[in-house]
Amino acid sequence: MGRWSRLLASQLVDFTDVPERGQLLLDVGSGTGALTFALAKQKPQCHVIGIDPSKEYVACANGKNPFPDRASLETGDAQQLRFEDGSFDASLSLLVLNFIPDPRKALGEMRRVTKPAGPISAAVWDYGDGMRMLRAFWDGAVSIDPKAEKADEKHMPLCRAGELSELWREGGLANVHEQPMVITMRFASFADYWDVFLLGQGPAGAFVGSLAPDQVRALRSEVKRRVSPSTENLPFVLSARAWSVRGTVPTHH
């Protein structure tokens, strides 16, 4: 998902309305660094800290960090941040809140470490409807094996309209606003689209990994029929929607 998260990251930075100068910003669940680096690029007066539970992701991101003087990434748990209260001017999270075991606890921690009036924002894929790359995959999977329905990412928490803003309001944030963000995914060929599912990553990759070779072939042709029926080798595009939310830390407790 790296190339797509980069497209979303710059939109989330704009949407969050991060103050311009001398700010300290937090990226919760920084992964391979898409949002951390977008913040550093778009807000050159700011310093960014990214935290992620995966040592491998953190090492990978630090290894290719284009802004080593202003961006740093470290291992950490979103549900138990090491930072003092009010350490950051803004906190953001891209495409991870739905994977955190207790997103309410993570949001509480983001609120704790963000200064009063500071913005807190997040975005999550709309797995059920607007994320066509995965919708075509799961609809194809269910059509050849109804048991795939249970694994379908449309059951993910926080991926439907209104769910992020409800969480933000429950978390006591002010000025809550939710809106969709749409990107265009461009694929050079059907293989460019399909081969990522063979890497075993995420729920879709795990599902493919559980299939026998003939089932994988059947799933490939069913999904191809849905996204690129006419050819293997021509480029095509799919739209992808995420839901984004922002709010501000109240100035009084």
N, C-alpha and C positions, 0 to 999 in steps of 0.2 A: 504493500500500500504506500510505500515511500514516495513514489512520484506524485501520487494523488494528494497525499497529506501536505506536500509542499505547496500545491495550488490552494488548498484550503487554509493553510497557515497564514498566508499574507492577507486573506480576507478576514480571518479572525482578528489579526492585529488591527486592521482598520476598524472593524466592528467594535472592538473593545474600547477604542478611544483612549489609548494609553497616553498619559502626559508625556511631553516631549523631553524634558531636560533632566539630567542628573538623577534619574530614577533607578531604583533597584526593582527588577521584575522577576517573578517566579513562574517557571514552566513546570506544571505538575504532570508527571508521566511523559517525560521528554522523549522516550524512545530513541530513534536514531537522530534526533536533533532538529527536525523540520521546523517546529515552532520556535525553539530557542534561537536558531539561526535567522529565521524571518524577523523576530523581534530585534536582534542585534543589527540586522541589515536596515530595517525600516525605522529604527529608533537609535541613531548613531550616538546620541548623548547618554544612552542608558547602559546599565550593566544587567546581564541576565544570568540567573542560576536555573539550571534544569535538574530535576530529580527523577529517577526511574529505579524500579526495583531490580532491573536486569543489569548485572555487571557487564554482560556482553554488549548490550545496546550502548551503555555508557562508554565503554572502551571504544566501540566503533565510532560513536559521535565525537568523542574527544580526539580521536585519531584523524578526523577530517574537519575539525573545527576551523572555519575560516576567520573567526574573530577571537583568537585566544586571549587577547587583552581585555575583552569585554563580555565574554560568554564562557561559562564553565558548567560542566555536567558532573553529577555525582550520584552514587546509589542512595536511595532513600525510599521510605514508605509514605505514600500520600496520606495514610490514615494516622501517621505519627511523625509529623515534621519536626526536624531538630531545631528549627529557628525560633527566636524570641517572638513574643507578641508584637504585632505592628512593625515587623522588619521590612516589609515590601510595600512599594507604592501601587502595585497591581499584581494579580495572580491570574494565570490562564491555564487551560487544559484542553488539549486537542485529541479527540478520538480515543479517549481512554476511560472516561468516567464510568461507562457501562461495563468495563472489565474489572473495576475495583470492587472487592468484596462488599465494602460498606461505603457507598458513595456519599451518604449523609455525613458520615464521620470525616471523610476526605474534605467535603465542602466546609464542615465546621473548622477543620484545620486551616484551610485556605482563608477562611474569614478571620481566624485568630491571628494569622501571621501578616495579614494585610492591614494597612493603616486605615483609620476612619475616613470615609468618603472615597477610598480607593476602589477601582473597578475589579470585579471578579467575573471571568467569562469562561465558557466552555463550548465545545461543539461535538456532536455525536452523529454518525451516519444514520440516515433514515433507512434502516435495513428492511422495513416492511414494504416500502412503496417506492421511494425516490432514488434508491441506489441500484441502478439498472444492472450494473456488473454482477452484483450478488443476487439480485432478484431473478435474473435469467438462470443463474446457476441453481438456485434452490428450487425454482419452479420445475426445472428440468429434472433435478434429483427426485423430487416428490412424484413426478409423473412416471419415473421408472421404478421407484421404490417408496411406497407410501410411508415406510418407517422413517424416511429422511425428514418427515414433517417435524419430528421432535427436535431435531438438530438445527432446523431452519433459524437463521439469525434474526428473523422477524420477531422472535420471542424475546430478544434482548431487552433488558430494561433501558429506559430513558431514550428510546429511539423514535418515539411517536410524538406528534405535535402536542405541545402543552406539558409534556412530562418534565422537561428540564426547567421550565419556568415555575412549575409547581414545586420542584425540589428547591429552587432558589428562594421562593417565598417561604417555604417551610423552614429553610435555613436562616430566615430573618434578614435577608438582604433587601435593600430598598431599590427603587427605580428599576424594577425588573422588566426586561424587554427580551422577547424571543423572536427570531426570524429565521427563515430558511436561507441557506447558502448553497448555490448550485455551481458545480464545475463541469467542464466537458472533458471526458476521458478519451484520449486518442490512442487507438491501437494500430500497429503497423500491419498486423495480420491476425488471423484467428489464433495462431500459436502464441503470439504476443499476449493475447488475452488469456488463453487456456493454461499455459505452462506454469503460471504462478500457483495454480491450484494443486500442482503436483509436488509442491515443496513442503507439504505437511504443516503449513502455518495456519493458525486460526481455525475456527470451527469448520469452514469449508475444506481446508487442506486436510484436517483430521478425518473428515467424512470420506474424502477421496482415498485416503490411506487405508480406510477400513474395507475397501471394495476389492473384489477379485479383478484380475486384468480384463476379463470380458465385460464386467460391469463398468469398469472405467471407460472402455471403448464405447459402450452403449450410452453412458452419460455424456461423453464428449460429443457424440453425434446429435444427441437430443439438445444439448446446450447450444451447439453450433446452429442448429435449425432455428433457434430462438434469436440469436444475435447476429449471425452472419451467414444466412442460408445459401447465398449464391456462390461464395468462393472461399478458399482457404487463405489466399495471399493478398487480397486487396485490403487497404486500410479501412477502418470504420470508427465511428464515434458513439459513445454512450454518455448520457447525462448522469450525474450523481448528485443527490441532494443530502445535505446535512442540516440538522437543526442546531442553531446557535443561541446561546442565552448570555445576557450580561446583567449585572446588578452592582450595587455599590454597598460597601460596608457602612452601616448606620453610624452617624456621628455621635450618638449617645447609646449607652447600653441599657 
